[in-house]
Amino acid sequence: MPSEFDLIARHFTKPTPSTVLGPGDDCALIQPAPGKQLAVTTDMLVAGNHFLVDTDPGRLGWKALAVNLSDLAAMGATPRWATLAGSLPEANESWITLFARGFFDCAAAFGIDIIGGDTTRGPLNLCITAIGEIEPGQALCRHGAQAGDDLWVSGQPGLAALGLAHLQGRTQLPEPWVRLCQTVLEKPQPRIALGRGLVGIASAAIDISDGLLADLGHVATRSRLQANVHLTQLPHLPKGVERALALDCQLAGGDDYELCFAAHARQRAKLATLAASLELPLWRIGEMTAAASGEAGKVSVFDPDGLPLSFTHRGFDHFG
């Protein structure tokens, strides 16, 4: 059976051209570009909680890194480095080979050096830290939204949750939605280029990991505002899916890793140009409003008749 150091050397030690000192010492050494700040994020993925235990290991490797890069995208940062720590129930070399391939494919796609990590025996659990660069004062924080700002979302929220519902037998998706939804679920695309393009345009941003309503609520809370979402302005989900399930997936499903952001109405033309250049749909789904007393952080959803809808499930709760 290969040792921990054999596994690291064989599968997780690659050239690190943008790093002062990579794997092999007690610490890595990194040097940000002149005039840049570091943006740092950490995510944990636990089998049975954040992903199905029989998920394809190659896609899991991609996703494990991609979900961290999504946080960097939400801040408008450029990814540079990452570390990987994990516990594995056994030293299954074929599983590790596929996982590492997916992980490094994602790293290569976004120009990232993997600079270290750790492994141990235990239940399948992955912990990744990603580090990016951003110009001082340019980060897209959650607290910057202003009353009257438009609310936007990229892509098509809800597809990942629909893919999971299909895998769990809670719905039967029509083709070709099956492949699309499962790809979004298992191999998300962090919106790095969009995040960079939003610098100087958006007033606040967040990535949709726990569900549109839940994550939008974080922006509203930090900005001390309320948020309104209009169903008629959301993208359409596949026909034939039960309406209640479709709405739940779109508004509270999570795992999409699209960006939700606020921007002044005068930025609409720039956003249209940005969407066209990235070939990525951007949907204007609502607006931020001043908060009534005690209502900061409230997110309201309105039906086609302008009537408010009630949602008891607003997103993923890590301790729910």
FIZA-19311 format. One record per residue (C-alpha): x, y, z. Coordinates in Angstrom, 3 decimals. Last residue first. Example, Ala and Ser with C-alpha at 12.3 -4.5 7.8 and 13.67 -1.06 7.14 Angstrom:
// residues 2
SITE         c1         c2         c3
SITE     13.670     -1.060      7.140
SITE     12.300     -4.500      7.800
This chain:
// residues 320
SITE         c1         c2         c3
SITE    -29.970     22.046      9.258
SITE    -26.356     22.585     10.372
SITE    -24.936     23.455      6.951
SITE    -28.226     25.138      6.011
SITE    -28.997     25.066      2.282
SITE    -31.586     27.520      1.019
SITE    -34.814     29.447      1.533
SITE    -37.238     26.736      2.588
SITE    -40.333     28.293      4.192
SITE    -41.155     30.357      1.108
SITE    -44.165     32.694      0.982
SITE    -45.054     34.511     -2.224
SITE    -45.771     38.227     -2.512
SITE    -48.309     39.385     -5.100
SITE    -47.144     41.267     -8.185
SITE    -49.474     39.393    -10.492
SITE    -46.596     37.408    -12.022
SITE    -45.531     36.296     -8.497
SITE    -43.358     38.363     -6.142
SITE    -40.502     37.111     -3.968
SITE    -39.382     39.104     -0.921
SITE    -35.921     38.966      0.662
SITE    -35.521     40.488      4.139
SITE    -31.970     41.304      5.206
SITE    -32.898     44.533      6.963
SITE    -36.527     44.327      8.110
SITE    -36.254     45.634     11.692
SITE    -37.478     49.090     10.700
SITE    -38.196     49.140      6.971
SITE    -35.254     48.465      4.719
SITE    -34.500     50.633      1.706
SITE    -34.870     48.682     -1.510
SITE    -32.676     46.427     -3.638
SITE    -34.052     45.400     -7.009
SITE    -35.279     42.494     -9.059
SITE    -34.299     39.718    -11.458
SITE    -32.113     41.388    -14.087
SITE    -30.760     38.278    -15.814
SITE    -27.237     37.941    -17.182
SITE    -26.752     35.384    -19.940
SITE    -23.152     34.327    -20.640
SITE    -21.513     34.667    -24.048
SITE    -18.634     36.374    -22.216
SITE    -18.518     39.341    -24.618
SITE    -22.314     39.447    -24.863
SITE    -22.787     39.445    -21.098
SITE    -20.181     42.198    -20.706
SITE    -21.857     44.381    -23.336
SITE    -25.256     43.946    -21.673
SITE    -23.645     44.703    -18.316
SITE    -22.139     47.919    -19.676
SITE    -25.558     48.973    -20.988
SITE    -27.232     48.206    -17.652
SITE    -24.685     50.135    -15.554
SITE    -26.881     53.252    -15.208
SITE    -29.360     51.129    -13.246
SITE    -26.867     50.840    -10.379
SITE    -25.544     47.341     -9.738
SITE    -26.274     44.452     -7.391
SITE    -24.898     40.954     -7.793
SITE    -25.741     37.266     -7.890
SITE    -22.999     35.088     -9.332
SITE    -23.488     31.471    -10.404
SITE    -22.046     28.731     -8.248
SITE    -25.139     26.556     -8.754
SITE    -24.872     24.377     -5.623
SITE    -28.019     25.983     -4.197
SITE    -31.615     24.799     -4.400
SITE    -33.447     27.712     -2.771
SITE    -34.842     29.938     -5.515
SITE    -34.396     27.858     -8.649
SITE    -34.694     24.441     -7.042
SITE    -37.723     25.438     -4.963
SITE    -39.356     27.066     -7.974
SITE    -38.856     23.957    -10.120
SITE    -40.115     21.684     -7.338
SITE    -43.298     23.722     -6.892
SITE    -43.845     23.897    -10.658
SITE    -43.532     20.140    -11.207
SITE    -41.047     19.614    -14.037
SITE    -42.629     19.126    -17.464
SITE    -41.068     22.180    -19.026
SITE    -37.413     22.805    -18.254
SITE    -36.540     25.949    -16.247
SITE    -37.210     29.465    -17.514
SITE    -34.899     32.319    -16.567
SITE    -36.068     34.653    -13.758
SITE    -37.715     37.993    -14.606
SITE    -41.320     36.788    -14.267
SITE    -40.546     35.466    -10.790
SITE    -39.735     38.951     -9.474
SITE    -37.171     39.206     -6.649
SITE    -37.196     42.052     -4.113
SITE    -34.325     42.688     -1.706
SITE    -34.253     44.559      1.597
SITE    -31.376     46.689      2.845
SITE    -28.762     46.791      5.583
SITE    -25.954     46.098      3.064
SITE    -24.684     43.128      5.101
SITE    -28.228     41.847      5.573
SITE    -29.277     42.385      1.952
SITE    -26.132     40.693      0.652
SITE    -26.600     37.758      3.037
SITE    -30.266     37.502      2.033
SITE    -29.166     37.178     -1.586
SITE    -27.307     34.058     -0.480
SITE    -30.343     32.514      1.162
SITE    -32.746     33.510     -1.613
SITE    -30.486     32.272     -4.420
SITE    -29.488     29.010     -2.749
SITE    -26.552     27.796     -0.629
SITE    -23.749     28.133     -3.181
SITE    -24.887     31.118     -5.192
SITE    -21.845     33.387     -5.391
SITE    -22.025     36.861     -3.882
SITE    -21.782     40.404     -5.213
SITE    -22.002     44.065     -4.248
SITE    -21.784     47.460     -6.002
SITE    -21.261     45.985     -9.463
SITE    -19.613     47.959    -12.277
SITE    -16.074     48.846    -11.138
SITE    -15.133     45.187    -10.861
SITE    -17.903     43.278    -12.639
SITE    -15.602     42.130    -15.442
SITE    -13.296     40.367    -12.997
SITE    -16.259     38.526    -11.511
SITE    -17.540     37.618    -14.968
SITE    -14.155     36.241    -15.994
SITE    -13.967     34.129    -12.835
SITE    -17.476     32.696    -13.092
SITE    -16.644     29.316    -11.562
SITE    -17.884     26.567    -13.893
SITE    -19.591     23.741    -12.034
SITE    -18.662     20.125    -12.829
SITE    -20.917     17.800    -10.803
SITE    -24.135     19.786    -10.471
SITE    -23.828     21.800    -13.693
SITE    -22.926     18.594    -15.546
SITE    -25.877     16.775    -13.978
SITE    -28.234     19.549    -15.067
SITE    -26.959     19.598    -18.656
SITE    -26.963     15.811    -19.032
SITE    -30.537     15.446    -17.783
SITE    -31.793     18.571    -19.586
SITE    -31.317     16.973    -23.006
SITE    -33.630     15.122    -22.393
SITE    -36.594     15.465    -20.070
SITE    -36.026     15.377    -16.318
SITE    -37.751     12.785    -14.175
SITE    -38.254     14.075    -10.653
SITE    -37.614     12.992     -7.060
SITE    -35.570      9.985     -8.213
SITE    -32.439     10.961     -6.272
SITE    -30.413     11.484     -9.449
SITE    -33.215     13.628    -10.889
SITE    -33.462     15.726     -7.731
SITE    -29.685     16.211     -7.841
SITE    -29.848     17.455    -11.427
SITE    -32.734     19.736    -10.505
SITE    -30.640     21.179     -7.678
SITE    -27.780     21.816    -10.092
SITE    -30.081     23.417    -12.677
SITE    -31.703     25.811    -10.226
SITE    -29.905     29.014    -11.190
SITE    -29.506     29.561    -14.938
SITE    -26.546     31.692    -15.941
SITE    -25.813     34.919    -14.099
SITE    -27.951     36.758    -11.563
SITE    -28.801     40.428    -11.334
SITE    -30.395     42.800     -8.834
SITE    -30.800     46.438     -9.850
SITE    -29.766     49.055     -7.312
SITE    -32.492     51.303     -5.898
SITE    -31.194     51.177     -2.327
SITE    -27.447     50.636     -2.457
SITE    -25.381     47.434     -2.382
SITE    -21.844     47.609     -0.946
SITE    -22.018     45.177      1.985
SITE    -21.481     41.897      0.141
SITE    -18.000     42.814     -1.087
SITE    -16.768     43.099     -4.670
SITE    -13.073     43.820     -4.115
SITE    -11.690     46.966     -5.789
SITE    -10.229     48.872     -2.823
SITE     -6.791     47.373     -3.269
SITE     -6.469     45.504     -6.602
SITE     -7.280     41.815     -6.278
SITE     -5.224     38.646     -6.119
SITE     -6.292     35.089     -5.405
SITE     -5.836     32.338     -2.851
SITE     -7.792     29.101     -2.648
SITE     -8.018     26.865      0.426
SITE     -9.432     23.391     -0.049
SITE    -10.820     20.932      2.484
SITE    -12.013     17.483      1.434
SITE    -13.680     14.795      3.558
SITE    -14.094     11.100      2.887
SITE    -14.257      9.474      6.327
SITE    -10.794      8.893      7.818
SITE     -7.152      8.274      6.928
SITE     -4.934     11.333      6.529
SITE     -3.814     13.763      3.840
SITE     -2.223     17.215      3.791
SITE     -1.820     20.241      1.540
SITE      0.602     22.175     -0.611
SITE      1.204     24.698     -3.398
SITE     -1.270     23.842     -6.142
SITE     -0.529     26.554     -8.727
SITE     -3.550     28.023    -10.515
SITE     -3.970     29.113    -14.135
SITE     -7.762     28.785    -14.370
SITE     -8.042     25.776    -16.683
SITE     -4.838     24.295    -15.253
SITE     -6.255     24.221    -11.727
SITE     -9.497     22.688    -12.980
SITE     -7.594     19.966    -14.829
SITE     -5.455     19.568    -11.698
SITE     -8.469     18.639     -9.588
SITE     -9.983     16.406    -12.261
SITE     -6.735     14.473    -12.688
SITE     -6.209     14.285     -8.927
SITE     -9.652     12.712     -8.460
SITE     -9.032     10.182    -11.234
SITE     -5.678      9.093     -9.803
SITE     -7.031      9.074     -6.238
SITE     -9.861      6.721     -7.207
SITE     -7.431      4.370     -9.004
SITE     -4.994      4.524     -6.085
SITE     -7.505      3.649     -3.379
SITE     -5.556      4.588     -0.238
SITE     -8.484      4.026      2.107
SITE    -11.157      5.955      4.017
SITE     -9.699      9.225      2.725
SITE     -9.171     12.436      4.690
SITE     -8.397     15.628      2.870
SITE     -6.248     18.712      2.541
SITE     -5.760     20.655     -0.689
SITE     -3.971     23.985     -1.140
SITE     -4.593     26.644     -3.785
SITE     -2.797     29.426     -5.686
SITE     -3.408     32.200     -8.231
SITE     -7.110     32.948     -8.764
SITE     -7.927     36.492    -10.013
SITE    -10.295     38.300     -7.652
SITE    -13.646     39.947     -8.397
SITE    -14.962     39.058     -4.937
SITE    -17.624     36.695     -6.303
SITE    -15.006     35.139     -8.575
SITE    -12.821     34.348     -5.559
SITE    -15.777     32.578     -3.943
SITE    -16.354     30.655     -7.186
SITE    -12.721     29.573     -7.109
SITE    -13.494     27.697     -3.915
SITE    -16.385     25.835     -5.555
SITE    -14.137     25.034     -8.530
SITE    -11.471     23.290     -6.452
SITE    -13.674     20.534     -5.028
SITE    -15.744     20.544     -8.221
SITE    -12.866     19.457    -10.462
SITE    -11.783     16.675     -8.103
SITE    -15.401     15.577     -7.705
SITE    -15.715     15.392    -11.487
SITE    -12.737     13.060    -11.656
SITE    -13.975     11.058     -8.673
SITE    -17.383     10.334    -10.287
SITE    -19.867     10.823     -7.460
SITE    -20.658      7.574     -5.612
SITE    -20.563      9.159     -2.144
SITE    -23.001     11.869     -3.206
SITE    -21.749     15.392     -2.583
SITE    -22.028     18.125      0.051
SITE    -23.455     16.112      2.941
SITE    -22.985     12.468      2.023
SITE    -19.260     12.968      1.527
SITE    -18.039     16.172      3.190
SITE    -16.795     19.180      1.215
SITE    -14.981     21.961      3.090
SITE    -14.365     25.431      1.705
SITE    -11.616     27.972      2.358
SITE    -11.151     31.459      0.904
SITE     -8.260     33.929      0.668
SITE     -8.054     37.207     -1.291
SITE     -4.528     38.640     -1.409
SITE     -3.974     42.323     -2.156
SITE     -2.181     43.607     -5.252
SITE      0.126     46.590     -5.851
SITE      3.109     44.501     -6.874
SITE      2.130     40.909     -7.704
SITE      1.615     38.646     -4.730
SITE      4.590     36.566     -3.590
SITE      4.103     33.003     -2.396
SITE      6.179     30.730     -0.182
SITE      4.980     27.217      0.598
SITE      5.420     25.859      4.087
SITE      7.001     22.845      5.778
SITE      8.953     22.111      2.604
SITE      8.233     19.831     -0.361
SITE      5.398     21.630     -2.135
SITE      6.059     25.017     -3.771
SITE      8.539     27.810     -3.130
SITE      8.411     31.216     -4.876
SITE      5.216     30.263     -6.724
SITE      4.014     31.263    -10.205
SITE      5.759     28.372    -12.007
SITE      4.425     25.675     -9.658
SITE      5.287     22.352    -11.329
SITE      3.173     19.437    -10.073
SITE      3.120     17.436     -6.847
SITE     -0.336     16.040     -6.111
SITE     -0.479     12.597     -7.717
SITE      2.837     10.783     -7.359
SITE      4.550     12.866     -4.701
SITE      1.433     13.175     -2.557
SITE      0.579      9.484     -2.853
SITE      4.155      8.397     -2.072
SITE      4.225     10.755      0.913
SITE      1.039      9.251      2.346
SITE      2.433      5.761      1.884
SITE      1.473      3.412     -0.943
SITE      0.000      0.000      0.000
